[in-house]
């Protein structure tokens, strides 16, 4: 499925040649995120993610950068999470060399013009205010705080308006110099290109890029006993709630059983939560569960939005569905979840951006790559007893965390509902 090379400067390069496609996607994954930041510099990784779009050495303005990609019908963007910052672009095969030059220039030669930095500081603070103003976004932040209190894992990746205001130009340059180095970066390319032409281009472009030892990431800690409830009162037509438990790391051997357990529980319109809360009880329009995986921890979180006076009913129903997962599912239900997961995975692999992201993220975070076929084999190996075993271990009422944003809800009452 892919080829891998490591350049003399320790830059890892992975490619997947998809000769049938008309597009080429490039993903640059950098080991930079909130787990690398001190409390004082909370949000610096996300701040830096914005700045390359403001201008580079060869494309000096934001307009120059965007037009170089969008002007040929391409798309580009970036994102920051706890462990990784990703820059990506997808263009027609005809324009990929120019697009790659732009993306590499953004990472290697961002101008970091002081005037543009100050403008973007205001933009980022507005982004944070927008997040805080939307209850469905705010409850996501609260469940992270409940899951990982007083540590980087539980902090908003964007920081706060106050920490963003205090980040100095020298902080940005020093952090970017330390983390944005080839030993801490993976370039992944997928599409109608060969491995050799990508490597040749990168050898030339990155010849002056020197490797460094990056900052260490902060390990996750979980010192909380018993259920945790966080309630934020505000006027709204719905109560937004997230109910979750700590999960598994990227490398955990039960990861695929955990993934299928989540699929049965709340992923899709035929999941238990959707059928119960929406189809049978009419409690919620949107209800779903999702898993997250990190280097040393993870989570499973259920989200739903309900009429405020139905908050308690929704919580009780979700808790009962958690308890119900302790019984092994039928072979039929497991097979349905398995085929759903396999189908979603294989369909994603038709897209060059998805393939590049698949390669880059695994290589950066795990130093290895599992192919889709290998993952399919691991999903096929999961048995009903594995689902029950993982559920008993992780869907435990002592581990439940609940976050609610809305006009109603008492923390003490809600905590009482979390017991099986």
VOPAGU-2260 file (C-alpha; in pm, 1 decimal, decimal comma):
REM VOPAGU-2260
SITE   aa  ch    i         X         Y         Z
SITE  UNK   A    0       0,0       0,0       0,0
SITE  UNK   A    1     281,9     244,3      71,8
SITE  UNK   A    2     656,4     311,5      58,0
SITE  UNK   A    3     867,0     472,5     329,5
SITE  UNK   A    4    1200,1     657,2     330,5
SITE  UNK   A    5    1393,8     846,8     596,0
SITE  UNK   A    6    1604,1    1136,4     466,7
SITE  UNK   A    7    1947,6    1226,9     600,7
SITE  UNK   A    8    1789,5    1497,6     817,7
SITE  UNK   A    9    1554,9    1235,2     976,1
SITE  UNK   A   10    1246,4    1353,6     787,9
SITE  UNK   A   11    1016,4    1056,5     733,6
SITE  UNK   A   12     847,6    1034,5     393,7
SITE  UNK   A   13     560,9     798,1     315,0
SITE  UNK   A   14     381,5     768,9     -16,3
SITE  UNK   A   15      98,6     567,4    -165,1
SITE  UNK   A   16      82,8     558,7    -543,5
SITE  UNK   A   17    -280,6     562,7    -658,1
SITE  UNK   A   18    -239,8     565,2   -1034,5
SITE  UNK   A   19    -614,5     561,6   -1104,9
SITE  UNK   A   20    -675,2     898,7    -936,6
SITE  UNK   A   21    -670,8    1248,4   -1081,4
SITE  UNK   A   22    -563,6    1411,8    -755,1
SITE  UNK   A   23    -259,8    1426,5    -529,9
SITE  UNK   A   24    -275,2    1502,4    -157,8
SITE  UNK   A   25       9,6    1602,7      68,7
SITE  UNK   A   26      -5,3    1596,0     447,4
SITE  UNK   A   27     263,7    1737,3     676,7
SITE  UNK   A   28     231,3    1605,5    1033,1
SITE  UNK   A   29     428,7    1786,7    1303,5
SITE  UNK   A   30     465,6    1672,4    1663,7
SITE  UNK   A   31     315,9    1990,6    1809,1
SITE  UNK   A   32       2,9    2019,3    2020,6
SITE  UNK   A   33    -132,8    2107,3    2361,0
SITE  UNK   A   34      45,1    1817,0    2535,1
SITE  UNK   A   35     377,8    1982,0    2453,0
SITE  UNK   A   36     281,5    2316,9    2606,1
SITE  UNK   A   37     326,1    2464,8    2950,9
SITE  UNK   A   38      23,0    2621,2    3120,5
SITE  UNK   A   39     168,7    2962,7    3042,9
SITE  UNK   A   40     194,3    2888,3    2670,4
SITE  UNK   A   41    -141,6    2712,7    2640,7
SITE  UNK   A   42    -260,4    2756,8    2282,6
SITE  UNK   A   43      76,2    2829,5    2122,2
SITE  UNK   A   44      59,9    2522,2    1894,1
SITE  UNK   A   45    -280,8    2628,1    1762,8
SITE  UNK   A   46    -162,9    2989,4    1730,6
SITE  UNK   A   47     133,0    2879,0    1518,1
SITE  UNK   A   48     -93,4    2664,6    1298,6
SITE  UNK   A   49    -267,7    2982,5    1182,2
SITE  UNK   A   50      44,3    3183,5    1102,3
SITE  UNK   A   51     186,7    3010,8     791,3
SITE  UNK   A   52    -133,3    3101,3     607,3
SITE  UNK   A   53     -48,7    3470,1     659,1
SITE  UNK   A   54     252,5    3461,3     428,0
SITE  UNK   A   55     576,4    3280,5     350,9
SITE  UNK   A   56     914,5    3359,7     200,6
SITE  UNK   A   57     801,3    3289,1    -157,4
SITE  UNK   A   58     430,2    3364,8    -114,1
SITE  UNK   A   59     449,0    3674,3     108,0
SITE  UNK   A   60      79,7    3749,2     170,3
SITE  UNK   A   61    -225,3    3551,5     281,5
SITE  UNK   A   62    -377,8    3614,6     -59,1
SITE  UNK   A   63     -69,2    3479,5    -236,3
SITE  UNK   A   64     -83,4    3160,8     -29,3
SITE  UNK   A   65    -454,4    3095,7     -78,4
SITE  UNK   A   66    -458,9    3183,0    -449,5
SITE  UNK   A   67    -167,3    2949,5    -520,6
SITE  UNK   A   68    -386,1    2656,0    -416,0
SITE  UNK   A   69    -744,3    2772,4    -461,9
SITE  UNK   A   70    -654,5    2940,9    -790,7
SITE  UNK   A   71    -601,8    2598,8    -947,1
SITE  UNK   A   72    -909,6    2443,0    -786,4
SITE  UNK   A   73    -725,1    2287,4    -494,8
SITE  UNK   A   74    -810,5    2284,5    -126,0
SITE  UNK   A   75    -587,2    2332,7     175,7
SITE  UNK   A   76    -623,9    2360,5     550,3
SITE  UNK   A   77    -462,2    2277,4     882,8
SITE  UNK   A   78    -562,3    2151,1    1226,3
SITE  UNK   A   79    -414,7    2118,2    1573,8
SITE  UNK   A   80    -492,8    1859,4    1837,0
SITE  UNK   A   81    -322,8    1748,7    2157,0
SITE  UNK   A   82     -37,6    1557,0    1992,2
SITE  UNK   A   83     -14,4    1674,0    1632,8
SITE  UNK   A   84     -45,7    1970,6    1399,0
SITE  UNK   A   85    -135,8    1887,3    1039,4
SITE  UNK   A   86    -105,3    2096,4     722,7
SITE  UNK   A   87    -257,1    1950,7     407,7
SITE  UNK   A   88    -348,4    2025,3      50,8
SITE  UNK   A   89    -524,4    1837,5    -228,4
SITE  UNK   A   90    -489,5    1938,5    -592,6
SITE  UNK   A   91    -522,2    1801,1    -943,4
SITE  UNK   A   92    -219,3    1599,0   -1054,5
SITE  UNK   A   93    -120,8    1874,3   -1298,7
SITE  UNK   A   94     -54,7    2125,8   -1017,1
SITE  UNK   A   95      89,9    1913,5    -739,3
SITE  UNK   A   96     449,6    2042,1    -759,9
SITE  UNK   A   97     342,0    2402,6    -709,3
SITE  UNK   A   98     101,6    2305,0    -431,4
SITE  UNK   A   99     372,0    2107,9    -250,9
SITE  UNK   A  100     610,4    2402,2    -280,0
SITE  UNK   A  101     353,6    2625,9    -112,5
SITE  UNK   A  102     283,6    2380,9     170,5
SITE  UNK   A  103     652,3    2319,8     240,5
SITE  UNK   A  104     724,9    2692,2     231,5
SITE  UNK   A  105     449,6    2742,6     490,3
SITE  UNK   A  106     616,8    2500,6     731,3
SITE  UNK   A  107     979,2    2590,7     656,1
SITE  UNK   A  108     966,8    2962,8     581,6
SITE  UNK   A  109     665,4    3123,8     746,1
SITE  UNK   A  110     725,5    3500,5     764,1
SITE  UNK   A  111     581,9    3542,1    1115,3
SITE  UNK   A  112     541,4    3911,3    1044,2
SITE  UNK   A  113     473,0    4088,3    1379,7
SITE  UNK   A  114     184,6    4291,8    1239,2
SITE  UNK   A  115      19,5    3981,4    1093,5
SITE  UNK   A  116      76,6    3791,8    1418,1
SITE  UNK   A  117    -115,7    4057,7    1609,7
SITE  UNK   A  118    -402,5    4047,7    1361,0
SITE  UNK   A  119    -420,8    3671,2    1389,9
SITE  UNK   A  120    -412,5    3690,7    1769,0
SITE  UNK   A  121    -744,6    3875,2    1752,5
SITE  UNK   A  122    -884,0    3620,8    1505,2
SITE  UNK   A  123    -792,1    3330,5    1735,2
SITE  UNK   A  124    -947,8    3500,4    2036,6
SITE  UNK   A  125   -1268,2    3540,2    1833,8
SITE  UNK   A  126   -1249,4    3169,6    1745,7
SITE  UNK   A  127   -1227,9    3085,6    2117,1
SITE  UNK   A  128   -1520,3    3313,2    2201,6
SITE  UNK   A  129   -1725,7    3147,2    1927,3
SITE  UNK   A  130   -1650,8    2806,3    2080,4
SITE  UNK   A  131   -1751,3    2921,2    2429,7
SITE  UNK   A  132   -2073,4    3072,9    2294,8
SITE  UNK   A  133   -2196,2    2747,9    2137,3
SITE  UNK   A  134   -2321,3    2501,3    2399,4
SITE  UNK   A  135   -2253,9    2195,3    2181,9
SITE  UNK   A  136   -1887,9    2301,7    2155,1
SITE  UNK   A  137   -1860,5    2410,6    2515,6
SITE  UNK   A  138   -1979,9    2075,2    2648,6
SITE  UNK   A  139   -1697,1    1905,0    2454,5
SITE  UNK   A  140   -1447,2    2114,1    2648,2
SITE  UNK   A  141   -1617,5    2040,7    2979,8
SITE  UNK   A  142   -1608,0    1662,7    2931,3
SITE  UNK   A  143   -1234,6    1684,2    2859,3
SITE  UNK   A  144   -1185,2    1880,3    3182,1
SITE  UNK   A  145   -1382,3    1614,3    3368,8
SITE  UNK   A  146   -1189,6    1332,4    3203,9
SITE  UNK   A  147    -839,6    1475,1    3256,8
SITE  UNK   A  148    -854,5    1746,5    3526,9
SITE  UNK   A  149    -568,1    1990,6    3585,1
SITE  UNK   A  150    -347,6    1873,1    3296,9
SITE  UNK   A  151    -277,1    1937,7    2930,8
SITE  UNK   A  152    -507,1    1656,3    2809,3
SITE  UNK   A  153    -805,2    1829,3    2968,2
SITE  UNK   A  154    -724,3    2178,0    2842,4
SITE  UNK   A  155    -873,1    2349,9    2538,4
SITE  UNK   A  156    -623,9    2297,6    2254,4
SITE  UNK   A  157    -670,3    2663,0    2161,3
SITE  UNK   A  158    -580,0    2786,0    2510,0
SITE  UNK   A  159    -780,3    3072,4    2657,8
SITE  UNK   A  160    -821,6    3433,2    2544,5
SITE  UNK   A  161    -588,2    3526,9    2831,9
SITE  UNK   A  162    -306,4    3284,3    2747,5
SITE  UNK   A  163    -330,4    3369,9    2377,6
SITE  UNK   A  164    -302,6    3738,9    2467,3
SITE  UNK   A  165      18,2    3670,5    2662,8
SITE  UNK   A  166     202,2    3464,6    2398,8
SITE  UNK   A  167     498,3    3667,3    2275,5
SITE  UNK   A  168     670,5    3674,8    1937,5
SITE  UNK   A  169     981,3    3512,0    2087,5
SITE  UNK   A  170     766,2    3231,2    2233,8
SITE  UNK   A  171     629,5    3158,0    1888,4
SITE  UNK   A  172     971,5    3154,4    1722,9
SITE  UNK   A  173    1133,3    2941,4    1993,5
SITE  UNK   A  174     851,9    2685,9    2002,0
SITE  UNK   A  175     832,4    2663,4    1624,1
SITE  UNK   A  176    1210,9    2622,5    1598,2
SITE  UNK   A  177    1204,7    2340,5    1852,8
SITE  UNK   A  178     902,3    2145,5    1729,7
SITE  UNK   A  179     897,9    2219,1    1357,8
SITE  UNK   A  180    1209,6    2020,4    1280,6
SITE  UNK   A  181    1251,9    1723,4    1043,4
SITE  UNK   A  182    1309,5    1466,6    1319,0
SITE  UNK   A  183     964,6    1559,5    1456,2
SITE  UNK   A  184     784,6    1569,5    1119,9
SITE  UNK   A  185     630,9    1325,7     873,7
SITE  UNK   A  186     540,2    1404,7     512,8
SITE  UNK   A  187     281,5    1173,7     355,3
SITE  UNK   A  188     169,9    1188,6      -6,9
SITE  UNK   A  189    -100,6     991,0    -186,2
SITE  UNK   A  190    -216,9    1005,0    -545,2
SITE  UNK   A  191     -91,9     969,5    -898,3
SITE  UNK   A  192     277,5    1016,5    -813,6
SITE  UNK   A  193     573,3     787,2    -751,0
SITE  UNK   A  194     769,3     753,8    -431,6
SITE  UNK   A  195    1097,4     846,3    -598,1
SITE  UNK   A  196     974,6    1177,2    -740,2
SITE  UNK   A  197     835,4    1281,7    -402,1
SITE  UNK   A  198    1159,2    1188,7    -223,1
SITE  UNK   A  199    1371,3    1370,8    -482,3
SITE  UNK   A  200    1163,8    1685,3    -441,0
SITE  UNK   A  201    1186,3    1672,9     -60,8
SITE  UNK   A  202    1561,8    1607,9     -56,8
SITE  UNK   A  203    1612,4    1924,8    -256,4
SITE  UNK   A  204    1358,9    2138,6     -70,6
SITE  UNK   A  205    1458,6    2039,1     284,1
SITE  UNK   A  206    1837,7    2012,4     245,4
SITE  UNK   A  207    1898,0    2300,4     491,5
SITE  UNK   A  208    1642,4    2182,0     746,7
SITE  UNK   A  209    1827,7    2054,5    1053,0
SITE  UNK   A  210    1699,2    1796,2    1302,9
SITE  UNK   A  211    1660,1    1880,1    1673,2
SITE  UNK   A  212    1542,6    1705,3    1988,6
SITE  UNK   A  213    1176,6    1809,8    2035,4
SITE  UNK   A  214    1004,7    1894,9    2362,2
SITE  UNK   A  215     856,9    1611,0    2568,8
SITE  UNK   A  216     481,3    1561,2    2584,6
SITE  UNK   A  217     300,1    1556,1    2918,0
SITE  UNK   A  218     172,2    1209,5    3024,1
SITE  UNK   A  219    -193,3    1178,1    3117,2
SITE  UNK   A  220    -293,2    1113,4    3477,8
SITE  UNK   A  221    -621,7     984,5    3616,7
SITE  UNK   A  222    -637,8    1030,1    3991,5
SITE  UNK   A  223   -1014,9    1071,3    4017,3
SITE  UNK   A  224   -1225,1     812,0    4202,5
SITE  UNK   A  225   -1597,2     782,4    4147,3
SITE  UNK   A  226   -1818,4     961,4    3894,9
SITE  UNK   A  227   -1747,6    1324,9    3806,8
SITE  UNK   A  228   -2015,5    1578,7    3709,2
SITE  UNK   A  229   -1959,9    1925,8    3563,6
SITE  UNK   A  230   -2260,6    2152,4    3505,8
SITE  UNK   A  231   -2251,4    2492,4    3338,1
SITE  UNK   A  232   -2580,2    2679,2    3360,2
SITE  UNK   A  233   -2682,8    2899,5    3070,8
SITE  UNK   A  234   -3002,6    2996,9    2894,8
SITE  UNK   A  235   -3065,1    2769,1    2597,9
SITE  UNK   A  236   -3347,7    2573,2    2438,0
SITE  UNK   A  237   -3161,2    2245,9    2485,4
SITE  UNK   A  238   -2944,5    2083,9    2746,4
SITE  UNK   A  239   -2627,2    1957,3    2582,7
SITE  UNK   A  240   -2466,2    1666,5    2759,2
SITE  UNK   A  241   -2158,9    1450,3    2717,9
SITE  UNK   A  242   -2123,4    1129,1    2914,0
SITE  UNK   A  243   -1792,2     950,2    2883,3
SITE  UNK   A  244   -1530,1     718,9    3027,3
SITE  UNK   A  245   -1151,2     700,9    2993,8
SITE  UNK   A  246   -1056,2     470,3    2709,5
SITE  UNK   A  247    -756,6     302,4    2547,7
SITE  UNK   A  248    -430,5     419,0    2392,2
SITE  UNK   A  249    -337,4     395,2    2025,6
SITE  UNK   A  250    -127,1      83,0    2080,3
SITE  UNK   A  251    -355,9    -104,4    2321,0
SITE  UNK   A  252    -430,5    -461,6    2203,9
SITE  UNK   A  253    -803,5    -420,8    2280,7
SITE  UNK   A  254    -835,7    -111,6    2065,8
SITE  UNK   A  255   -1035,6    -282,7    1790,4
SITE  UNK   A  256   -1270,9    -454,5    2032,7
SITE  UNK   A  257   -1323,7    -113,6    2195,7
SITE  UNK   A  258   -1392,5      37,9    1854,3
SITE  UNK   A  259   -1656,2    -223,4    1771,1
SITE  UNK   A  260   -1810,5    -186,0    2116,2
SITE  UNK   A  261   -1852,6     186,0    2042,9
SITE  UNK   A  262   -2004,9     110,3    1703,1
SITE  UNK   A  263   -2266,8    -113,7    1864,8
SITE  UNK   A  264   -2332,1     142,5    2137,0
SITE  UNK   A  265   -2364,6     469,4    1949,3
SITE  UNK   A  266   -2209,2     495,6    1601,9
SITE  UNK   A  267   -2473,8     521,1    1331,9
SITE  UNK   A  268   -2850,4     513,5    1294,0
SITE  UNK   A  269   -2881,5     146,5    1386,6
SITE  UNK   A  270   -2677,7     175,2    1706,8
SITE  UNK   A  271   -2835,1      99,5    2044,1
SITE  UNK   A  272   -2831,1     460,4    2163,8
SITE  UNK   A  273   -2984,9     598,3    1844,6
SITE  UNK   A  274   -3259,3     336,3    1837,9
SITE  UNK   A  275   -3340,6     384,1    2206,8
SITE  UNK   A  276   -3310,5     759,3    2266,4
SITE  UNK   A  277   -3435,3     877,7    1929,1
SITE  UNK   A  278   -3649,1     609,0    1766,8
SITE  UNK   A  279   -3812,4     454,3    2074,8
SITE  UNK   A  280   -3827,2     738,5    2328,9
SITE  UNK   A  281   -3801,5    1048,4    2109,8
SITE  UNK   A  282   -3567,2    1208,2    2364,6
SITE  UNK   A  283   -3308,6    1348,7    2123,8
SITE  UNK   A  284   -3259,6    1449,9    1762,8
SITE  UNK   A  285   -2881,4    1400,9    1771,5
SITE  UNK   A  286   -2725,6    1125,1    1979,6
SITE  UNK   A  287   -2399,8     948,6    1905,4
SITE  UNK   A  288   -2085,3     811,0    2065,8
SITE  UNK   A  289   -1725,1     831,9    1952,8
SITE  UNK   A  290   -1381,9     710,1    2058,8
SITE  UNK   A  291   -1052,7     899,6    2076,8
SITE  UNK   A  292    -707,3     743,4    2093,1
SITE  UNK   A  293    -381,9     903,3    2207,4
SITE  UNK   A  294     -31,4     783,6    2286,2
SITE  UNK   A  295    -107,1     680,5    2644,8
SITE  UNK   A  296    -480,8     728,3    2695,4
SITE  UNK   A  297    -814,4     758,3    2519,1
SITE  UNK   A  298   -1185,4     807,1    2573,8
SITE  UNK   A  299   -1536,5     710,1    2475,7
SITE  UNK   A  300   -1789,5     995,8    2481,4
SITE  UNK   A  301   -2163,4    1000,5    2417,7
SITE  UNK   A  302   -2318,6    1331,7    2309,6
SITE  UNK   A  303   -2682,4    1427,7    2290,0
SITE  UNK   A  304   -2895,2    1740,6    2298,5
SITE  UNK   A  305   -3232,6    1720,8    2474,6
SITE  UNK   A  306   -3515,9    1937,4    2601,5
SITE  UNK   A  307   -3393,4    2059,8    2942,7
SITE  UNK   A  308   -3655,5    1880,1    3152,1
SITE  UNK   A  309   -3560,7    1550,6    2982,0
SITE  UNK   A  310   -3195,4    1571,8    3087,8
SITE  UNK   A  311   -3231,1    1320,1    3371,3
SITE  UNK   A  312   -3417,1    1073,0    3148,5
SITE  UNK   A  313   -3145,2    1093,5    2884,7
SITE  UNK   A  314   -2867,7    1038,2    3140,6
SITE  UNK   A  315   -3047,9     738,4    3293,7
SITE  UNK   A  316   -3101,0     583,4    2949,4
SITE  UNK   A  317   -2736,1     623,8    2847,1
SITE  UNK   A  318   -2616,9     474,9    3176,2
SITE  UNK   A  319   -2845,4     175,4    3125,6
SITE  UNK   A  320   -2708,3     127,2    2775,0
SITE  UNK   A  321   -2356,9     131,4    2923,4
SITE  UNK   A  322   -2460,3    -141,7    3164,6
SITE  UNK   A  323   -2625,0    -337,6    2883,6
SITE  UNK   A  324   -2293,1    -356,7    2699,3
SITE  UNK   A  325   -2165,3    -585,6    2978,0
SITE  UNK   A  326   -2359,6    -867,5    2811,5
SITE  UNK   A  327   -2189,8   -1013,3    2504,4
SITE  UNK   A  328   -2367,6    -901,7    2184,7
SITE  UNK   A  329   -2511,8   -1156,1    1945,2
SITE  UNK   A  330   -2300,0   -1271,3    1652,8
SITE  UNK   A  331   -2544,1   -1091,5    1424,1
SITE  UNK   A  332   -2506,9    -757,4    1603,7
SITE  UNK   A  333   -2129,9    -787,8    1613,6
SITE  UNK   A  334   -2112,2    -879,3    1244,8
SITE  UNK   A  335   -2325,8    -576,3    1158,2
SITE  UNK   A  336   -2090,6    -348,7    1355,0
SITE  UNK   A  337   -1786,8    -513,7    1201,9
SITE  UNK   A  338   -1907,1    -472,6     842,9
SITE  UNK   A  339   -2008,9    -112,6     916,2
SITE  UNK   A  340   -1659,4     -31,2    1047,5
SITE  UNK   A  341   -1481,5    -213,1     765,1
SITE  UNK   A  342   -1699,0     -48,2     502,9
SITE  UNK   A  343   -1639,6     302,6     638,5
SITE  UNK   A  344   -1264,7     239,8     648,8
SITE  UNK   A  345   -1239,0      98,4     296,6
SITE  UNK   A  346   -1454,6     373,6     147,6
SITE  UNK   A  347   -1224,7     637,4     301,2
SITE  UNK   A  348    -928,2     475,5     132,1
SITE  UNK   A  349   -1060,9     582,7    -209,2
SITE  UNK   A  350    -973,2     943,9    -125,1
SITE  UNK   A  351    -611,1    1058,4    -161,1
SITE  UNK   A  352    -631,0    1293,4     135,4
SITE  UNK   A  353    -764,0    1017,4     362,4
SITE  UNK   A  354    -484,5     783,9     255,9
SITE  UNK   A  355    -216,0    1047,2     313,6
SITE  UNK   A  356    -361,8    1131,1     655,1
SITE  UNK   A  357    -378,0     761,3     744,2
SITE  UNK   A  358      -8,2     719,0     667,8
SITE  UNK   A  359     116,1    1041,0     824,6
SITE  UNK   A  360     -70,4    1021,4    1155,8
SITE  UNK   A  361      23,3     659,4    1226,9
SITE  UNK   A  362     387,9     714,3    1142,8
SITE  UNK   A  363     418,9    1024,0    1359,8
SITE  UNK   A  364     232,1     892,8    1663,1
SITE  UNK   A  365     320,6     522,4    1652,4
SITE  UNK   A  366     637,1     497,3    1439,3
SITE  UNK   A  367     463,4     230,5    1231,8
SITE  UNK   A  368     171,7     196,4     990,8
SITE  UNK   A  369     -99,3     -65,7     980,0
SITE  UNK   A  370    -254,9    -110,3     637,2
SITE  UNK   A  371    -633,3    -116,9     596,5
SITE  UNK   A  372    -613,9    -489,6     523,2
SITE  UNK   A  373    -433,5    -546,9     853,9
SITE  UNK   A  374    -698,6    -348,6    1039,4
SITE  UNK   A  375    -973,7    -549,2     867,5
SITE  UNK   A  376    -807,3    -869,8     990,9
SITE  UNK   A  377    -793,5    -731,4    1346,1
SITE  UNK   A  378   -1162,8    -637,8    1332,6
SITE  UNK   A  379   -1249,3    -983,5    1201,5
SITE  UNK   A  380   -1068,0   -1139,7    1497,6
SITE  UNK   A  381   -1290,6    -971,3    1760,0
SITE  UNK   A  382   -1533,9   -1207,4    1933,2
SITE  UNK   A  383   -1855,6   -1124,9    2125,3
SITE  UNK   A  384   -1680,4   -1217,0    2451,5
SITE  UNK   A  385   -1413,3    -954,2    2376,5
SITE  UNK   A  386   -1680,8    -683,7    2354,9
SITE  UNK   A  387   -1827,3    -781,0    2694,1
SITE  UNK   A  388   -1482,9    -805,3    2856,4
SITE  UNK   A  389   -1381,4    -457,8    2738,0
SITE  UNK   A  390   -1720,2    -312,0    2834,7
SITE  UNK   A  391   -1701,0    -456,6    3186,7
SITE  UNK   A  392   -1353,8    -310,1    3228,2
SITE  UNK   A  393   -1417,8      36,7    3085,7
SITE  UNK   A  394   -1793,3     107,9    3109,3
SITE  UNK   A  395   -1773,9     118,3    3487,9
SITE  UNK   A  396   -1990,3     356,0    3691,1
SITE  UNK   A  397   -1684,8     457,8    3897,8
SITE  UNK   A  398   -1523,4     585,6    3577,1
SITE  UNK   A  399   -1816,7     779,7    3431,5
SITE  UNK   A  400   -1773,5    1150,0    3363,7
SITE  UNK   A  401   -2070,6    1376,3    3284,0
SITE  UNK   A  402   -2074,2    1730,9    3147,6
SITE  UNK   A  403   -2392,9    1933,5    3099,3
SITE  UNK   A  404   -2440,6    2277,9    2948,0
SITE  UNK   A  405   -2793,0    2413,3    2970,9
SITE  UNK   A  406   -3056,5    2580,2    3189,2
SITE  UNK   A  407   -3118,7    2286,1    3422,6
SITE  UNK   A  408   -2933,6    2015,4    3611,7
SITE  UNK   A  409   -2807,7    1974,7    3966,1
SITE  UNK   A  410   -2467,4    1812,8    4000,2
SITE  UNK   A  411   -2567,7    1609,0    4306,9
SITE  UNK   A  412   -2882,1    1470,2    4147,4
SITE  UNK   A  413   -2704,6    1390,0    3823,3
SITE  UNK   A  414   -2421,3    1214,4    4007,9
SITE  UNK   A  415   -2679,4     984,5    4165,5
SITE  UNK   A  416   -2802,9     883,0    3821,1
SITE  UNK   A  417   -2460,5     760,2    3712,3
SITE  UNK   A  418   -2463,7     449,0    3928,5
SITE  UNK   A  419   -2560,7     118,7    3766,0
